[in-house]
């Protein structure tokens, strides 16, 4: 069964079917929560901002233009609420190591533990990036927004988004190489079956 697209759900809500908004909530609640967690908010704050974003979007739904991407419009609300919260608080608290994601069905306990450890390490490395790099990365690779949508959301030009993504990935690569370079090198040698001894 094919799921209705965002525009059909929005049109249904605007036509009086308030229950159709549940489809939007189901589609975006985890993505918004993930965005806020990746931006360094603790679990409770990420949940609050997810709810605030979905509630504000519902109230403002009539202002969403049909030619505009609904996801881009929703993330604009989310980013603005996040920035408002940052202005009220000096800096966001650092998120804890848990990623809040359930393990895939049938995953071995060792694989699950390794996945959680790698996710926590990636989150720690993301926390070391400047906010605009981190936001661009999360919007692009977690929320699958285009460079144009990210530019519209963040106030950067498309070229600045390209630069931010490139520099963020470079910075992460350098941090990973500096921190774990020898471990990754050893793993690559093991996979190739070659020995350096």
Secondary structure, DSSP 8 states (H G I E B T S, - for coil): -----HHHHHHHHHTT-GGGHHHHHHHHHHHHHHHHHHTT--HHHHHHHHHHHHHHHHHTGGGS-TTS-HHHHHHHHHHHHHHHHHHHSSS-----S-------TT--HHHHHHHHHHHHHHHHHHHTS-HHHHHHHIIIIIS---HHHHHHHHS--HHHHHHHHHHHHHHHHHHHHHHHHHHHHHHHHHHHT----
